[in-house]
Amino acid sequence: MKFVVTGGAGFIGSRIVKSLLNQGDSVKVVDNLHTGKMENLDGIINEIEFVKADIRNFEEMKENIKDVDGIFHEAALTVVQESFTKQDEYNDVNVIGAENIFKIAQENNIKVVFASSSSIYGDATKIPIKENFPKNPINPYGITKLKDEILAEKYSKMNLDVIGLRYFNVFGIGQTGSYAGVITKFINRLKEQKQLQINGDGEQIRDFIFVDDIADANISAMKSKIKKGFFNIGTGLGTTIKHLADILIEISGEKISMIHKNPLEGDIKFSQADISLAEKSFNWKFQTSLNEGLKKIYPEF
Ligand SMILES: NC(=O)c1ccc[n+]([C@@H]2O[C@H](COP(=O)([O-])OP(=O)(O)OC[C@H]3O[C@@H](n4cnc5c(N)ncnc54)[C@H](O)[C@@H]3O)[C@@H](O)[C@H]2O)c1
C-alpha cells in the first residue's frame, strides 16, 4: 500500500515511515523541515519519496496527496510554551494545516490517522483518563489539537474516514520541542554527572510510551476496519517523576542525587491513559516497557 506521512521527517513521523517500510509499504514524506531533520531519514532516503512542502499551502498539498491509500498526519508545531506567544502561527499550522489535509482526503476518499494529544484533557481530576472525560486544554497548543478533533468530526460526517490518536508522553531518541521534556533533561544531567532537578514534590504522574509503540498504534489504526473516533495511546501505566528519576539513576549506574525545585506553574498533576478502547478496537498493545525503552535509549544520548 502507499501512504503519505506529513511531518515524516520529525521524531514520531520518521518512526512511522520506518515501520511502514518494514511492512513493505511505499511512503511519501511531506515535511517543511521546520523541526524535522533529514538525518531522521538517514538510511531510508532512497526508499521513500520526500517532498519539502508546507501543510498550510492547500494547492501544494493537493498536488502531493493523491493516489495513496492513507495519510498519517503528524505535522504540527508542538512547543507548548511557544504556543502562548505564537498563537496565530500555531493555529495556521495545527488547525488550518490539518483542515487542508482533511479536506483533500475527503475529496479523494483517503483514510486519515492524525496525531491528537493527551493535552486536550488538561488537568484531569481522575486517572486513568478515558476518552469521554472532559476536554479542558490549558494551553494554546492543546486548544489547536482539540480544534483538530472538532474538524475531524465535521469531516467524518462528510464520509471521511478519520481517526485521531491522543498520544500521551512519547519518548525515544530525537524528541523535539517541549516534548523533549523530563526524560531528555534527566539523561542529560546524568551524563553531566549533575543532580536531577525535580519540579515540586515529584509525585506528578505521567504515562510514558515508547515511540516505536506509537508508530505501531498508527499503523494498526490505519489498517484496521475502524473508520472514525478518538483513541488514547499510552501504556495505561502511570509513573511518578520521582520514580522515573530513580529508574534513570539506576540505569546510569551513577551516584547522583535529586533536588526539589519549586513546582512549575501550570504543570499537570496526573496524566495516565485508559487504553482499553484502542486495544479492543485495533488489536494493538504497547510492546516496550518504560524500563526497557530507557535502557535502549540511554547509551544513545
Ligand atoms: N512527542 C509527543 O510526546 C507528542 C505527544 C502528543 C502529540 N504529539 C503530536 O505528534 C505529532 C508529531 O510530533 P513530534 O513529537 O514528532 O514532533 P516533531 O517536531 O519532531 O515533528 C513535527 C514535524 O512536523 C513538521 N512540520 C511542522 N510544521 C510544518 C508545516 N507547516 N508543514 C509541513 N511540515 C511541518 C516538522 O518539520 C516536523 O518534522 C505532532 O502532531 C504532535 O503534536 C506528540
The ligand as an SDF file (V2000), in Angstrom:
LIG
                    3D

 44 48  0  0  0  0  0  0  0  0999 V2000
    6.0480   13.7830   21.1430 N   0  0  0  0  0  0  0  0  0  0  0  0
    4.9880   13.6880   21.9240 C   0  0  0  0  0  0  0  0  0  0  0  0
    5.0840   13.3030   23.1280 O   0  0  0  0  0  0  0  0  0  0  0  0
    3.6120   14.0100   21.3900 C   0  0  0  0  0  0  0  0  0  0  0  0
    2.5310   13.8750   22.2700 C   0  0  0  0  0  0  0  0  0  0  0  0
    1.2540   14.1750   21.7840 C   0  0  0  0  0  0  0  0  0  0  0  0
    1.0870   14.5500   20.4720 C   0  0  0  0  0  0  0  0  0  0  0  0
    2.1650   14.7090   19.6500 N   0  0  0  0  0  0  0  0  0  0  0  0
    1.9230   15.0890   18.2560 C   0  0  0  0  0  0  0  0  0  0  0  0
    2.6140   14.1840   17.4220 O   0  0  0  0  0  0  0  0  0  0  0  0
    2.9660   14.8200   16.1920 C   0  0  0  0  0  0  0  0  0  0  0  0
    4.4380   14.6210   15.9200 C   0  0  0  0  0  0  0  0  0  0  0  0
    5.1750   15.2370   16.9680 O   0  0  0  0  0  0  0  0  0  0  0  0
    6.7340   15.0370   17.1800 P   0  0  0  0  0  0  0  0  0  0  0  0
    6.9780   14.8790   18.6320 O   0  0  0  0  0  0  0  0  0  0  0  0
    7.2320   14.0180   16.2240 O   0  0  0  0  0  0  0  0  0  0  0  0
    7.2650   16.4910   16.7740 O   0  0  0  0  0  0  0  0  0  0  0  0
    8.3300   16.9350   15.6460 P   0  0  0  0  0  0  0  0  0  0  0  0
    8.5030   18.4050   15.8220 O   0  0  0  0  0  0  0  0  0  0  0  0
    9.5380   16.0790   15.7050 O   0  0  0  0  0  0  0  0  0  0  0  0
    7.5500   16.6190   14.3060 O   0  0  0  0  0  0  0  0  0  0  0  0
    6.6860   17.5180   13.6730 C   0  0  0  0  0  0  0  0  0  0  0  0
    7.0450   17.5180   12.1920 C   0  0  0  0  0  0  0  0  0  0  0  0
    6.1440   18.3910   11.5130 O   0  0  0  0  0  0  0  0  0  0  0  0
    6.8920   19.1730   10.5920 C   0  0  0  0  0  0  0  0  0  0  0  0
    6.1520   20.4200   10.3450 N   0  0  0  0  0  0  0  0  0  0  0  0
    5.9260   21.4390   11.2100 C   0  0  0  0  0  0  0  0  0  0  0  0
    5.2410   22.4140   10.6020 N   0  0  0  0  0  0  0  0  0  0  0  0
    5.0050   22.0150    9.3280 C   0  0  0  0  0  0  0  0  0  0  0  0
    4.3480   22.5890    8.2150 C   0  0  0  0  0  0  0  0  0  0  0  0
    3.7770   23.7980    8.2870 N   0  0  0  0  0  0  0  0  0  0  0  0
    4.3030   21.8960    7.0440 N   0  0  0  0  0  0  0  0  0  0  0  0
    4.8990   20.6670    6.9440 C   0  0  0  0  0  0  0  0  0  0  0  0
    5.5420   20.0810    7.9770 N   0  0  0  0  0  0  0  0  0  0  0  0
    5.5930   20.7380    9.1530 C   0  0  0  0  0  0  0  0  0  0  0  0
    8.2280   19.4060   11.2720 C   0  0  0  0  0  0  0  0  0  0  0  0
    9.2540   19.7970   10.3920 O   0  0  0  0  0  0  0  0  0  0  0  0
    8.4590   18.0410   11.9180 C   0  0  0  0  0  0  0  0  0  0  0  0
    9.1230   17.1590   11.0350 O   0  0  0  0  0  0  0  0  0  0  0  0
    2.5640   16.2780   16.3540 C   0  0  0  0  0  0  0  0  0  0  0  0
    1.3210   16.4600   15.7250 O   0  0  0  0  0  0  0  0  0  0  0  0
    2.4400   16.4560   17.8540 C   0  0  0  0  0  0  0  0  0  0  0  0
    1.5480   17.4720   18.1760 O   0  0  0  0  0  0  0  0  0  0  0  0
    3.4390   14.4380   20.0720 C   0  0  0  0  0  0  0  0  0  0  0  0
  1  2  1  0
  2  3  2  0
  2  4  1  0
  4  5  1  0
  4 44  2  0
  5  6  2  0
  6  7  1  0
  7  8  2  0
  8  9  1  0
  8 44  1  0
  9 10  1  0
  9 42  1  0
 10 11  1  0
 11 12  1  0
 11 40  1  0
 12 13  1  0
 13 14  1  0
 14 15  2  0
 14 16  1  0
 14 17  1  0
 17 18  1  0
 18 19  2  0
 18 20  1  0
 18 21  1  0
 21 22  1  0
 22 23  1  0
 23 24  1  0
 23 38  1  0
 24 25  1  0
 25 26  1  0
 25 36  1  0
 26 27  1  0
 26 35  1  0
 27 28  2  0
 28 29  1  0
 29 30  1  0
 29 35  2  0
 30 31  1  0
 30 32  2  0
 32 33  1  0
 33 34  2  0
 34 35  1  0
 36 37  1  0
 36 38  1  0
 38 39  1  0
 40 41  1  0
 40 42  1  0
 42 43  1  0
M  CHG  2   8   1  16  -1
M  END
$$$$
